[in-house]
Amino acid sequence: ANFHSASKREVLAQHVMDYLAQEFVSNGGAFNHENTAEVAEKLLELCEQLKQTLADPVLLRLTSPMYVMGDVHGNFEDLLYFMRNLVQFGHLQYTSCKFLFLGDYVDRGDWSLEVVAYVFAMKLLSPHSVFLLRGNHELHEVNGDVDNY
């Protein structure tokens, strides 16, 4: 039998997604990140792996079925709700639909970093079924006023 063996990047991506979901739920809808150095190390590793594998063209030609999501704005609770209800059997590889995120992952909500980390991990885990666009809130001109957020 030809069983799929998870690659290092897939293991990392699944670990980040599981960690974020578990941390959020176990802290009553918040993040504590008691081991900040370990979390930072995993997020840097996630970004490095994503840079090495991310090669989406500028123009995406996508087909249905597809879930389209936009304007998460740091609301990890909503993102987690949708992922738990849309991802079949708790794993992206068993989900027949693709995911298109329209951007605006950050700003306004309390958990922008965690939202970005989660969707980056999704992209790394399933690069041919998760697509990430950049929204206007990912620009410094829109999101640069940290005094208001």
C-alpha positions in Angstrom: 0.0 0.0 0.0 1.2 3.5 -0.7 0.5 5.5 2.4 1.2 9.2 2.5 4.1 10.1 4.8 3.8 13.6 6.2 6.7 15.9 5.2 8.4 18.2 7.7 6.5 21.2 6.4 3.2 19.3 6.8 4.0 18.3 10.3 5.0 21.8 11.2 1.9 23.3 9.7 -0.4 20.8 11.4 1.4 21.4 14.7 0.9 25.2 14.4 -2.8 24.9 13.6 -3.4 22.4 16.4 -1.4 24.5 18.9 -3.3 27.7 18.0 -6.7 26.0 18.2 -5.9 24.2 21.5 -4.4 27.3 23.1 -7.4 29.4 22.1 -10.0 27.0 23.4 -8.1 26.0 26.6 -7.7 29.7 27.6 -11.4 30.5 27.2 -11.2 32.3 23.8 -7.8 34.0 24.3 -4.1 33.3 23.9 -1.6 33.1 26.7 1.5 31.9 24.9 3.4 31.1 28.1 6.4 29.8 26.1 6.9 32.8 23.9 10.3 31.8 22.7 9.1 28.4 21.5 6.0 30.0 19.8 8.2 32.6 18.1 10.6 29.9 16.9 7.8 27.9 15.4 6.3 30.9 13.7 9.6 31.9 12.2 10.1 28.3 11.0 6.6 28.4 9.5 7.4 31.6 7.6 10.7 30.2 6.3 9.0 27.0 5.1 6.2 29.1 3.5 8.7 31.3 1.6 10.4 28.2 0.2 7.2 26.6 -1.0 4.9 29.6 -1.9 4.8 30.1 -5.6 1.3 31.1 -6.5 1.1 33.1 -9.7 -0.1 36.7 -9.6 -3.3 35.7 -11.5 -5.1 32.7 -9.9 -7.4 30.6 -12.1 -9.5 28.7 -9.6 -12.4 26.3 -10.0 -15.3 25.4 -7.7 -16.1 24.0 -5.2 -14.5 26.7 -3.1 -15.1 28.5 0.2 -14.4 32.2 -0.1 -13.6 34.1 3.1 -12.6 37.7 3.7 -12.1 40.3 6.3 -11.2 38.1 9.2 -9.5 41.1 10.8 -7.8 39.3 13.7 -11.0 37.5 14.7 -9.5 34.1 15.5 -12.8 32.9 17.1 -14.7 33.2 13.8 -11.9 31.7 11.8 -11.7 28.7 14.1 -15.5 28.3 14.0 -15.5 28.2 10.2 -12.6 25.9 10.0 -14.1 23.5 12.5 -17.3 23.4 10.5 -15.9 23.4 7.0 -12.9 21.2 7.2 -14.0 17.6 7.0 -12.7 15.1 9.6 -10.5 17.8 11.1 -7.9 17.7 8.3 -7.6 19.8 5.1 -6.5 16.8 3.0 -10.0 15.2 3.5 -11.9 18.4 2.5 -13.1 18.4 -1.1 -13.5 22.2 -1.3 -10.7 24.7 -1.8 -10.3 27.9 0.4 -9.8 31.4 -1.0 -9.0 34.0 1.6 -9.5 37.6 0.3 -7.1 39.2 2.7 -7.6 41.6 5.6 -6.4 39.1 8.1 -5.1 41.7 10.5 -6.3 44.9 12.2 -9.2 45.5 14.5 -9.3 42.1 16.2 -7.2 41.0 19.1 -5.6 38.0 17.4 -4.1 39.3 14.1 -0.8 37.4 14.5 -2.6 34.1 15.3 -5.0 34.5 12.3 -2.0 35.1 10.0 -0.1 32.1 11.5 -3.2 29.9 11.1 -3.9 30.7 7.4 -0.1 30.5 6.7 -0.1 27.0 8.2 -3.2 26.1 6.2 -1.4 27.2 3.0 1.7 25.3 3.9 -0.2 22.2 4.7 -2.4 22.3 1.6 -0.8 24.6 -1.0 -3.0 23.5 -3.9 -6.3 24.0 -2.1 -5.6 27.1 0.1 -5.1 30.5 -1.6 -4.2 33.7 0.1 -4.7 37.2 -1.3 -3.4 40.3 0.3 -6.0 42.8 1.4 -5.7 46.5 1.9 -5.2 46.0 5.7 -2.0 44.2 5.0 -0.5 47.5 3.8 1.4 49.8 6.1 -0.6 52.8 4.9 -3.8 51.3 6.1 -2.6 49.3 9.2 0.4 51.4 10.2 -1.4 53.4 12.9 -0.7 51.2 15.9 -1.9 53.8 18.4 -5.5 53.0 17.4 -5.3 49.2 17.6 
